[in-house]
């Protein structure tokens, strides 16, 4: 077997293990009985140990060593084509990351993550930050230790963010957030002064959850979600997980007095799923078969949720169908009125329920606090206080409890520091990609009005999904749009859209 084939084979076997681990995670969040948590944690910890062993094994190391200098990352051969070169370089980056973490540390971290996440669930239920605090303190320390093992010279936070958004630096992200803040804060204030112009109370009427589910499935099918290669289930926190491009799982969350959340969650996760389904199956197992970054992944969900699902043309098609499902609740409600209700801007406590305009301020707050925790030794005990202060400063409201404040998100409990900014990056990527699709596809939005979404999906498949990890995120956006990632297109989009909805000059 050639060294390249050996690399592919080792990575393929590691991917089978990862798929098995992912199935366990999916089951844990959807169907697993409540009492099975401890046994499941052991199974997952054992599997992650195996995956780590596989991903740092001698067979992979030796094969890589034949083709690339393991220290410098310089190729030892000139016989590889462009694609193979990329594969070897990406495989080397992954290997170096995995191999720099001691096996003992990896399994200790997996164990603590599991315990800490359970502690978070309990703490949130009891609205008690104090019970979660020691778990989070240990987690912050372990993440600093992890950054130390992985460090390539930047700050600890840079190192951690690179795990989710390769190539992005704190400085770059910081620049984007500053620009967002400059225009978002006054725009939101202006909207607040005329907030009465949009009333969204119709969305809080009683909507049978089974009917909501049925409507969501219809929409998923319309946008191209193929139920031969995926399924949707229910979970407390909606998510998407792919075992293979031919097996992708999403979940949604349904509430009787809330029509908006389930609809948007279904579209959001559907967008993630379409990306997973569009990854090149022939590259499964190799880095070229994987998604580029979490920011790019989020751009796909945000596009279907916001640029498509919250647009007028989409509701021209979907609203009559929705009215047919809920004739009583939506009787006499015009499409324009419904569209405005779905797009109401309102400062709120909870990130996942935030509208497009305020959403990124929720992220900015987390981005700033994470840096304090990881780079500056900020005491974990003072998190609730700084959280509430920043909420008041950026969003204008103050949480009354920790459950609706610092305890609302799961991410920190399992050690995902540097993950949050990818949500905002996703919003920025999504609008730049979408603007380009609009330039490339004549009459794109007219097609939605007739329930046709295949041209957009084809465009995404060709330009983004099928690329796998053969390009970096910054190369991708440059190749597709000719531009660098920036905040302005997103801000322009928001200004235009919301000035129209709120009748502002
Ligand atoms: Zn998402």
Boltz pocket constraint, residues with backbone or C-beta under 6 A from the ligand:
constraints:
  - pocket:
      binder: B
      contacts: [[A, 268], [A, 272], [A, 297], [A, 298], [A, 301]]
      max_distance: 6.0
